[in-house]
Structures are given as structure tokens and as C-alpha cells.
Amino acid sequence: MTEETKPDTPPDHLSVNPKNSQFDVEILRRGVGIRFKGRQRTDIEEYCISEGWVRVQAGKTMDRHGNPLTLKLNGPVEAWFEDLGEDAPVAKAD
């Protein structure tokens, strides 16, 4: 994508895990801010705006493959690109 064709809102579903099909390094480089249940969070591993859930790491616990264990939390999710500044458009469920 060129600078002029980049969308102003993040995708509906995104993950920070490179093994996940929803991983997108170009989007993550822009910086995605997440607000979950009205509070800004920085510990989100994966989110889905339309289904209303996020995944967060469960402490330092790892599974047998060395991946962090995650908890799925339900609630309203909002996302925006941090590189657009304070007045960035926010993606949220309608």
C-alpha cells in the first residue's frame, strides 16, 4: 500500500503472534491503540472488534510449545492507529 491508500482505521481482527493468520507486520508497525471496556490497554495479544473480545497473556505461564497462555475476555473493543495522532478515527462495533 502506498501512503495515500492506507486505511484510517485498523482491521476488525488483528494478532501480534506471527504464527497467527491475523498477523500483519505493516499494520503493527503503525502502532495500534486498543481500548477495552473503556480503558486503554497495552497488553493485548489479539482482538476482534465485531465479536467483542480480546486475548491477554495469563501471567508468565507457557504452554508445552513455549507460547504464552492467553485468556479470552469479552466486552466492547475499540482500535485506532497511534500514528494518526489524538484525533484518529476509531474502529468500533456498531
N, C-alpha and C positions, 0 to 999 in steps of 0.2 A: 504494500500500500504506500502511496505517496503521502506527503504531509497534508495535501488538500483533501484526500479521500478517507482519512481516518475518521471513524465514527466518534461522536462526542460522548457516548455512554458505553460502559463496559458490557461484555456479553452477559446473558442470563445465567450461565453456568461456567465456572472457572475453578481450576485447581492449581496449587503450587507444586504438586508432585509430578515430576517429569514422566513417570510411568502411567499416569492417568491420561485418558483420551481427551479430557477437557483442558489440558495444559497448553498454554500459548505463551512462549517466551517474549514475543514482541509486546503483547498486552501487559504482561507483568513488568517489563522494563519501564513502561509509562508510569507505573505506580497506581494501584487501585485501592481506594479507601473504602472501608466497609463499616456500615452502621447496622448493628443487630439489636433489636428491641430498644431502639432509641439511644444506644450507647456505641460510640466509635470503638472498634476492636482492631487490634494489630496481630492477633494470634490465630486468625482464620486460615485453615488449611485448604478448604474448598467451600464453595457456596452455590446455591441455586435460588435466584430471586423468585421465579414463578412458583416454585414448590414451597418456598418459605423455610429453608433450612440452611445451616452452616455445619461444618465439621471443624472441631478444635482438637488439638492434641491432648491426650489424657495423661498429663504429667510427663515423666521420663520413661514410661513403660513402652517396651518394644514388643513386636510380635516375633515369631520364630524366624522371620526373614530379615529382621533388623529394621523394619519400618515402624514408625511411631503408631501406637494405637490411638484411634480418634473416637470422639463422641459426636453423635449427630444431635444437634439442638434445633428445635422448631421455633419459628417466630418470624416476624417481619424483617426482611433484609433489604438494605439499600446499598448501592455501589456507585462510585464515581471515580473519574480519573483525577489523580492528585496533580498531574502536570498542567491542568487547566486552571488552577488557582481556586480562590474562595467561592466564586460563583459558577462552578462547574455544574453541568446538568447531571441530575441524579437518576439512576435507573432503579425503579421500584415496582412492586406488583401493583396492578391496577385494581 
